[in-house]
Each structure stands twice: as C-alpha cells, then as structure tokens.
Amino acid sequence: MVVKVGIAKLGNIASGVMGELLLDERADREDMITFMATSGTKLQPEDIDRVVSNMKAWGPDFCIVVSPNGILPGPVKAREDLAAAGIPCIVITDDVTTKKEQFEALKASNFGYIIMKADAMIGARREFLDPIEMADYNGNLVKVLSITGAFRKMQMELDKVIDQVKEGKKGADLALPKVVMTTDKAVEGEFSNPYALAKARAAYEIAQSVAGVNVKGCFMTKEWEKYIPIVASAHEMMRQAMILCEEARELEKGMDAVIRKPHKKTGEIVSKTALISKPE
C-alpha cells in the first residue's frame, strides 16, 4: 500500500523546513507520499483554517503538525480539528517543556509529539533580522539538527508510524511517538570518535540555550541599544554550534565512520559506514 503522510506547517521552525524531505531523501520511495499545507509565516486563525481544510480534503493516514510553540491556541486547535476528522496527529515543535501545565496536557493527550529542544527561536528584532540573516540562521540550525543526530531520530520515529500503517494499523491503533529530543537522545549512536561526540554534544547544548537568549532580546529588553547585541549574540552562538558540528563530522570522515542510513524504494532503511561500500 501507499501511505499518505500529511504535513501541516504552521509558521516556521527548522524542523519544518526539512520534515518531509527526511522521509524521502531521493524522492524515489514507492510506499508513501506526502502532502504539505502551510500557513506561510503567519499563525492567524484564517491561515490555520486554510491548512486544516486542505489537509482534511486530502485525507492522510496521519498528519504531522509542525509549528513553533505548539501549545499556542492556533496549533492546538489545528490538531484538535484534524483529530476530530479522524486523522491521527504528531506534533513537532520547539521546546515547550518549560510550560509545565500545557506540556503535561500534551503528554496526557492522544497526540504524538516530538519536542525538538535545540530548534531555537530566532532573534526576531527588525533592527537586526533581515531576510538574509534569517536564512543564514536557519541554515546553521538545520546543520546542527542534522549532524548531531536530532533529525535522524525524528525521521526514524516518523518512519515507525509509516511502517505501522503499512501493517494495516490505523486511527487509534497507531502507536505515536512521545519524544523529547534531549542531547542524549540526539547524539545516541551517531559517533565513533569520542571527540566528535563531545563536539556534537556541545553544539546541541549551545543550540538549546540560544532560545533563552533570544527570549531575553525579543521580549524582555525594551531598549534597542541593548537588545540588538543580545539577539546578535544568540545568532553567533548558533554559528559556533554549527562550526562544532562541522568539526565533529570531519573527525568522523577521517575515521571513514560517517553513518549513512538511506531509504530503499520500499521504505526499508539500510545502513553503512565505510564510504566505498554498499548499504545493507
């Protein structure tokens, strides 16, 4: 069978940029198809309603709802409306674990979730953030989430759900992920060189802390002379995290130990480390 995977992208986080691409990296899988509906940059009710309407019309086997701050009313209503239409939902969002009451409610719900703790908010001050700064930041963040292992773990969790649908499970029978992507979770099994592992851990820890700096610069500091260097420093932190990731990957290359786990056309995941070899 061909599994229909819906992706409702509300606003933007780096995990949403790569979401469906991680599931079909060469666009040759024959066991699944994806459809993305997006609200663009906005989280207004009319934008979210448009996404939900299009997703319901397509009728996926399950839907991934990606958004910043996934406990806001808009993203919550989107997944509740999709669930009411019989579409199982997996929430992918940045770190909402500090909002204790709302996070406990999400944990207790029937929704799956993947909390990407290092998918940190951007320094969104007009005096600092222009389109190129935005793109550069997201590029650095995508590299951090890729090389540390966070994206691989996210992809593996989503592939598990696809496999369940292929086995004939649907609706409430699906076991949806309940994952908080900590540093330990992200880097597990990704590195052979202990120095590469240490650099990746450092990168993920730095990326997690970027959000707190940007919250201070965007919401807690009023004077522009003070908040500009604060948000600029957060972006410099993400750049350094990216550099640590590049250094970690180069160490793994030097050992011919970079892990590659491509999909076959059937959706099966195969694996290799030696560059000049076939995945099995």
N, C-alpha and C positions, 0 to 999 in steps of 0.2 A: 504494500500500500504506500501511498504518498502522504506524508504527514504535513498538515497545514499549520505553520507556525506564524502567528501574528505578532507584530511588534508595534506597540503604541508608544511613540516617542513624544513625551510632553516636555517642552523646554529642552535643555541640553545638559548632559554630563558626558564625560569622555567615554563611559561605558556604553552610552547610546550611540556614539559615533561608530563603534566597531561591532555592535551587537550581532546583527545578522551575518556579517562577514566572517565572524569567528566560526560560524556553523557550516560554512560552505566556502572555504578559502579559495578554491579554484573554480567555483561556480559549475561543478560537474556532478554534484550529488543527485541521485535519481530517486532517493527515498523521502525527500522532503522539499517543500517550497516555502518561501517566506513572503510576507506582505507587510510593508511598513506604512503606517499612517502617522503623520506628525502634526503637531500644533505649531511647528516652527519655533520661534524663540519665546513665545508667549504661553502663559498658563491661565488665560482668561476663560470663563465658562463657555463662551461660544466657540473658542478654539478647541477646547477639550471635547465638547459635544460633537464637533465635526469628526474628530478622531474616532470617538466611540461609535458613531453612526456608521462610518466606513468599515470599521472592524466588525461590527455586528453583521453588516451586509456580506462581508467576505466569509464569515463563519469558520474561524480557525479551530483546530483541535485544542489548542491552548494559546494564551496570549501573554507576552512579556510586556509589562508596563514599566517603561524606563523614564525616570524623571529626577530632577534634584528635589531634595526634601520631600520624599514620598509620603510623608504624613500630613502634608498640606491638604486642605479641603478638596482642591481640584483633582489631584491624583487619586485621593481616596474615593471620591465619587466615581471617577473613571473606572477603577477596578471593581467597585461595587455594582455599577451598571452592567459591566461585562459579565460579572459573575451571575447577576440576575438573569442574564440571557443564556446562561448555561455554559459559559466559556471560562474554564479554569484559568487563573491568573498567577503569574510570578512577578513580584515587584523587584525591580533593580533600582537601587538608589544610592546616594552618598550616605555618610554616617549619620544615622538618626538614633543611634543607641543612647545618646545623651538625653533625649526626650523620653524619659522613663515611662510615663503613663501611656503615651502613644505607641512606643515601641512594644510595651507589654501587650497592648491591644492587638498589634500586628502579629506578635508571636502566638497569641491565643486564637487567631483567626484561621480560616481555611485557606488563606492565600499563602503561596510560596513566597520566599524573599531571598535575595542576595544583597547584603549590605556591603558596598564597596568602600571600606573605611578610608582608603587613600585617594578616592575620587573627589578631591577637594575643590571647594568653591573658588571661583576666580576673583581677582581683585577688581571688582566692577565699579571703579570710580572714573568718571568721564575725563578728568584731568590726566589720567594715566592710561586707561584702557581704550585703545583704538582697535580696528579690525585685525591689524597685523599682530599686535600684542596678544589679542585673544587667540588667534590661530597658533601663534608660537607657544603660548602656554598649554593649549590643548595638545599640541604635538609632543611637548615634553611629558605631559601627563600620560598620554597614550603609551609612550615608550616605557615609562615607569610601570604602568599596569601590565604591559606586555612582558617585559623582561623579568620582573620579579616573580611572575607566575600567577598573578591575580586573574588575568584574562583567561589563562588556560583552565584554572579551576572553575571559573564562571562558565566557560564553554562546556566543560565536562559535565557540570550539573545540568545544563540545558539539554545536552545530548542524552543524559539518562532519562529525561522526560520524553524525548522523541522516541527512544527505544521502547518505553512503556506503551506509547500509543501504537507503535508497530506490533507490539504483542497483543493488542486488542483492548487494552485498558482505555477508559475514557472518563470524563467528568470527575466525580468524587472518588473514583478508584485510583486516580493518579496520585502517586507519592511525590509531592512538590518539594523542592529544596528549601531548607531553613538554614541559611548560611550567613555568618558574619565573617567577612573576609579580613581576618586579622593578619598581622605579619607572619605568624607561624603558619597559618593556613596558606597564604600566598606562596611562600618560598618552599614549602614542603616538597621534597623530591625533585627540585629543579636544578640543583647544582652539585657538581662533583668536587670542585675546588673549594676548600673551606674559606679562602679569602674572597672568592666570588660570592659565596653565600653571605659572608659578613657585609660585603658592599651592597648586595641586594636588600638585606635586612635594614641597613642604614637608610637606603633610598626609600623604602616603604615607610619607615618611621618618620622620615623628614616629610614625605608627601602627606602623611596623616596630619602632621602638625601645621601644614600650610593653611588648612581651613580656619583654625583658630586665629591665625594672624590676619587673614582676610576678613573675618568677622569683626575683629577689632578695628581694622581700617575702614570697612564699609558701613558699619552700624554703630560703633561705639565712640568714634572720634569725629568731631564736628569740624575742626579747623583744617582747611585744605592743605596748609603748610605742613601739618602733622600727618594727615592720612595718606598723602602721596608717597612719602618714603616708606610708610608701613606696608602698603599694598605692593610697592615695588620690591620690598624685601621678601615678600611672600613668593613673588614670581622668581626671584633669584634663588630662593630655596628649592623651588621645583626644578629649576635648571640644574642645580647641583645634584639633586636626586637623579635626574636623567643622566648626568655625567657618570655618577656612580654605577648606574645600570649598564651604560656602555662599557665601562671598565670591567664589570663583572662578566659580561658576555665575551669580551675579548679574552679574559682568562680562560673561560670555558672553551673558546675556539682554540687557544693554544694547546689545550689537552685533547683536542678533537672529541669533545664531550658534550657539545650542544645537543640537547634533547629535541627531537622533531617528532611530532605525533600528527601526521596528516590523516584526513578522511579519505577512505576509498569511495568509489561511486555508490556503493551500497550503504554508506554511512558508517561502516566499520572503521574504528580507529586503529591504525598501525603505528609502529614506533621504530626509531633508530637513533643512534648517537654518532657513529663514525660517518663523516661526510660522504666518503666514497663507499656507499653501501646502499642496499635496498631496504626500505622499511618492511617490517614483518609484524 
